[in-house]
């Protein structure tokens, strides 16, 4: 399986409607708060936009809703993985991505036979408090060697200037959140990411 090299992560269907039409081909909807009805509504809106623009939608955490709404890709953190029904997820035909931060989590992820694995934070991140120190580029190379042909997603503190480094150290895709959503010109920054990752898309 191939992932687009530019992996956008946003927290609402509104962001997806705003940025996916610019040419984004891989986006994760990561909603942390909301009622089930609100989250279901956002998944439906996001799915509609992504289908219209040939973009792969990945739903974060809410595996039951992803199954019920006919989604085809799911991302789980380690805590969510522990409580998820992998058999039901696979029976529904969903592809699966998993987060990792250390060696134990990598082993847990590999045992679940996911479709990709994410490593982070590569650099310091302001997105959320982390008990893990920045992993650095060398850890990407180590993870990639241990993962074999599985796609590796780099996440945490990435910006346009750091893209070349993560790909040179084995990442297949670079995930970004705040470098776009906190930018004064999110559309313009999205365009910069699309341009900067173009040579890995060919």
URUR-V587912 format. One record per helix or strand. SS is the DSSP state (alpha for helix, beta for strand). FROM is the first residue (numbers start at 0). TO is the last residue. If there is no record, write none. Layout:
ss = {SS	SS}
from = {FROM	FROM}
to = {TO	TO}
//
This chain:
ss = {beta	alpha	beta	alpha	beta	alpha	beta	alpha	alpha	beta	alpha	beta	alpha	beta	alpha	beta	alpha	alpha	alpha}
from = {5	12	25	35	55	62	72	77	85	94	102	115	136	150	159	172	177	185	197}
to = {9	21	28	51	59	67	75	82	90	99	110	119	146	154	167	175	180	195	200}
//
